[in-house]
Amino acid sequence: MSRNEADLASLSCLGDQVRDRLYAFVSSRREPVRRDEAAAAVGIGRALAVYHLDKLVESGLLTASYQRPPGRGGPGAGRPAKVYARSGGEFMVTIPPREYQLAAGLLVQAVAADRSGGARAALQDAARQLGASLGERHQAGRAQGDGPWLALESALAEHGFEPWHDDHGTVRLRNCPFRRLAEMHPEVVCHMTLALIQGLVAGVGADSMAPVHDPEPEHCCVAIPQSCPDRNGTS
């Protein structure tokens, strides 16, 4: 079975509406999800949720593990509950087959090999320009009165960064759309990502936002501190 065929087999699991909703719910959570929680979220019975969650695990889209609820441990704590989380696998189907990842990997390797630094500077400039263009498009498409935070979060979500706010109001990015490339050459790809998001910020006109390089495990390396108390864009 080719990679395209294997990925298509996995993704076809989402053709079922219940599984698609369960996968979307589990993927939206930062912590593993219990069966009862997943069932309630999509409005189905526990037994049906268990069946579909396990099918998603078989397809490779979710992973399953066992853990006790927070604060419960030791004798008498009961059996650990089965919980589900999005897998770290990647699935892509192109017809006819394409190898964009291969080409991107070669380009990143070439940039990393340029000791003059000129290629990296050009890449970051291009990323800022593209980010600014995307930001301007999203800001123009927002309803009148919507502030730059909403346009920025819309742009980040559309391009796969999965933004969320931590307890301090900082925008964190749960997903890195360039993860495989970042694992190969983080010194190139992480700075490219920062430049791209800096461009997005400029494009939506959010002068108070200052993206920073602040890596966390399993997250994108860029964070955007909440420096403006009003998310509608007024101070």
Order of alpha helices (4+ residues) and beta strands (2+ residues): alpha-alpha-beta-alpha-alpha-beta-beta-alpha-alpha-alpha-beta-beta-alpha-alpha-beta-beta
